[in-house]
Amino acid sequence: MGYTADERLAASPEESRYLGAVFTLGAQVGTPAEDPARAVYVVEVTEVSPIRVPSGRLVVASPWPDDSDWELPTPAGRELKDRIPPGVHRVQVSWTEAPYEYNGEQFDGREEVAVRLLVSDAPVACWEAALGVGESIERVVPGERPIFDSEENMGSFADATAWPSLTEPFRQFWLDVDAGKQDASRATESLDESFERVSDEALEADLVTFPTGGGTIVWLGRTETGSIASIVTTGPAFFHNEPITSRVSRACRTRS
């Protein structure tokens, strides 16, 4: 029979096509809204970093505290209700290009479009939006999706048990800035210009950041049996146009 998702969380056919294509090399995932004549293709999928999640409890949230609160408390974090196998997983990013010309110069239009935590190499049969711990499906409004707010346009994957220590460098940075420290910096490892990592060696856990575009949906890619194969967030360059590529996941079976 296979896995059946609640219709309030299941990805639409258009969303399923996009999510199934966005990590497929050569797939066309849409067209820029400002120039529908240009096609956007997936050109590369790169490894960002391994991530240790020893508890199997995953937070997907911004590591930054709410800067509107003068006390800058540790960010609450949004722990996913579904757990993943404890251990080391891979974080990957998908890149697209949509070449264009401007003032006589050629540009590749390269952008980061999606990030995923790869749990297994099993095929994804369907996609559904993830709920957080303490969130009720009964409160999901039809047509809307549960999201996390991304302070500073940054999200992260992190082990939930180590969340306070893993996010401390971001909180301390704001405290230093508020205190007027001229050389304020955060104690994170730069993976490249868009990604950072923080590690807690005592708990053998990691946090890996990624860019976002505001309120972000977390998508669970499920196998035919319902186990989680990947966890995906789409970046600020999400294309709302219906993808053309057909070699993609089908929509979930749903129940009302």
Secondary structure as GFF3:
##gff-version 3
##sequence-region A 1 256
A	DSSP	beta_strand	4	6	.	.	.	ID=ss1
A	DSSP	alpha_helix	13	21	.	.	.	ID=ss2
A	DSSP	beta_strand	28	30	.	.	.	ID=ss3
A	DSSP	beta_strand	40	53	.	.	.	ID=ss4
A	DSSP	beta_strand	58	60	.	.	.	ID=ss5
A	DSSP	beta_strand	87	97	.	.	.	ID=ss6
A	DSSP	beta_strand	100	102	.	.	.	ID=ss7
A	DSSP	beta_strand	105	107	.	.	.	ID=ss8
A	DSSP	beta_strand	111	118	.	.	.	ID=ss9
A	DSSP	beta_strand	126	129	.	.	.	ID=ss10
A	DSSP	three_ten_helix	137	139	.	.	.	ID=ss11
A	DSSP	beta_strand	147	148	.	.	.	ID=ss12
A	DSSP	three_ten_helix	151	153	.	.	.	ID=ss13
A	DSSP	beta_strand	154	159	.	.	.	ID=ss14
A	DSSP	three_ten_helix	160	162	.	.	.	ID=ss15
A	DSSP	alpha_helix	163	178	.	.	.	ID=ss16
A	DSSP	beta_strand	189	190	.	.	.	ID=ss17
A	DSSP	beta_strand	196	200	.	.	.	ID=ss18
A	DSSP	beta_strand	205	211	.	.	.	ID=ss19
A	DSSP	beta_strand	216	222	.	.	.	ID=ss20
A	DSSP	beta_strand	228	234	.	.	.	ID=ss21
A	DSSP	beta_strand	253	255	.	.	.	ID=ss22
###
